[in-house]
Amino acid sequence: GIKCLIHQPSYSMINRWIEKDLLKTLKKLGIGCIAFSPLAQGMLSDKYIKKIASKRNQTISQMALSWALRHKEVTSALIGARTIKQLDECLDSLNNLNFTKKELKSIDKFAKEEDINLWSASSKN
């Protein structure tokens, strides 16, 4: 039979629906996860989020990518880099994938699920 290797859901700090059950299911089945739209089409620019990112020596984009990639199940994140400079900046997010509990709490406080999963209707059966 055909084995599913990768699932490609939308996932970001403000689009967290995969955390409920999907990540556990993927882990159990040994399926990788490629997060698309991890920067939420540029919607992650809250001033409080800026503070957390700068303390981590990251831009908001870098922190948002690190945040999505911190799960072992998330094997890749799709980015829309248009220049080498943007690509380099995104790749630098791999330098700091660790978040303290305090950082995660702060992020949760300011970057909440915004019910922006535009693809939810198509993924419900």
C-alpha positions as CSV (number, residue, x, y, z in Angstrom):
1,G,0.0,0.0,0.0
2,I,0.9,3.7,-0.2
3,K,2.3,5.2,3.0
4,C,1.7,8.8,3.9
5,L,5.0,10.4,4.7
6,I,4.2,14.1,5.1
7,H,1.2,16.2,6.1
8,Q,1.1,19.9,5.1
9,P,-1.1,21.9,7.5
10,S,-1.2,25.6,8.0
11,Y,0.4,26.5,11.4
12,S,1.6,29.6,13.1
13,M,1.5,31.4,16.5
14,I,-1.9,32.7,15.6
15,N,-3.1,29.5,13.8
16,R,-2.6,26.7,16.3
17,W,-5.3,24.1,15.3
18,I,-2.8,21.3,14.7
19,E,-1.7,21.3,18.4
20,K,-5.0,19.9,19.6
21,D,-4.7,16.4,18.1
22,L,-2.9,16.4,14.8
23,L,0.7,16.6,16.1
24,K,0.1,13.6,18.4
25,T,-1.5,11.6,15.6
26,L,1.4,12.4,13.2
27,K,3.9,11.4,15.9
28,K,2.1,8.1,16.6
29,L,1.9,7.3,12.8
30,G,5.5,8.4,12.1
31,I,4.4,11.0,9.6
32,G,6.3,14.3,9.2
33,C,4.7,17.7,9.2
34,I,5.5,20.6,6.8
35,A,4.0,23.8,8.3
36,F,2.9,26.3,5.7
37,S,2.2,29.9,6.4
38,P,4.3,29.9,9.6
39,L,4.6,33.7,9.4
40,A,0.8,34.0,9.1
41,Q,1.1,36.2,6.0
42,G,3.0,38.8,7.9
43,M,0.4,39.2,10.6
44,L,2.8,38.5,13.4
45,S,4.0,42.0,14.3
46,D,2.5,42.8,17.7
47,K,4.8,45.1,19.7
48,Y,5.0,42.6,22.7
49,I,6.0,39.8,20.3
50,K,8.8,42.2,19.1
51,K,10.1,42.4,22.7
52,I,10.2,38.7,23.2
53,A,12.0,38.2,19.8
54,S,14.6,40.9,20.4
55,K,15.5,39.3,23.8
56,R,16.1,36.1,21.9
57,N,18.3,38.0,19.4
58,Q,15.8,37.2,16.6
59,T,13.5,39.1,14.3
60,I,9.8,38.4,14.7
61,S,9.9,36.3,11.5
62,Q,12.9,34.3,12.8
63,M,11.1,33.7,16.1
64,A,7.9,32.7,14.4
65,L,9.7,30.1,12.3
66,S,11.7,28.8,15.3
67,W,8.4,28.6,17.2
68,A,6.8,26.5,14.5
69,L,9.9,24.3,14.1
70,R,10.3,23.6,17.8
71,H,8.1,20.5,17.6
72,K,10.0,17.3,16.6
73,E,7.0,16.4,14.3
74,V,7.4,19.6,12.3
75,T,10.1,18.6,9.9
76,S,9.9,21.7,7.6
77,A,8.3,25.1,7.3
78,L,7.4,26.6,4.0
79,I,8.6,30.2,3.5
80,G,8.2,32.7,0.7
81,A,11.7,34.2,0.6
82,R,12.1,36.4,-2.5
83,T,15.8,37.4,-1.9
84,I,19.0,35.7,-0.7
85,K,18.9,38.1,2.2
86,Q,15.4,37.0,3.2
87,L,16.4,33.3,2.8
88,D,19.5,33.9,5.0
89,E,17.4,35.6,7.7
90,C,14.9,32.7,7.7
91,L,17.7,30.1,7.9
92,D,19.1,31.9,10.9
93,S,16.0,31.0,12.8
94,L,17.5,27.5,13.1
95,N,20.2,28.9,15.4
96,N,17.7,29.2,18.3
97,L,14.9,26.6,18.3
98,N,14.8,26.4,22.1
99,F,12.1,28.3,24.1
100,T,12.0,28.6,27.8
101,K,8.6,28.0,29.5
102,K,8.5,31.7,30.3
103,E,9.0,32.7,26.7
104,L,6.3,30.3,25.5
105,K,3.9,31.7,28.2
106,S,4.6,35.2,27.0
107,I,4.0,34.3,23.4
108,D,0.8,32.5,24.3
109,K,-0.3,35.7,26.1
110,F,0.1,37.9,23.1
111,A,-0.1,35.6,20.1
112,K,-3.4,33.8,20.4
113,E,-5.3,31.6,18.0
114,E,-7.1,34.0,15.7
115,D,-9.3,31.5,14.0
116,I,-7.6,32.3,10.7
117,N,-7.3,28.7,9.4
118,L,-8.8,29.5,6.0
119,W,-8.3,25.8,5.1
120,S,-10.2,24.3,8.0
121,A,-13.4,23.8,5.9
122,S,-11.6,21.8,3.3
123,S,-9.9,19.6,6.0
124,K,-13.0,18.7,7.9
125,N,-14.7,15.5,6.8
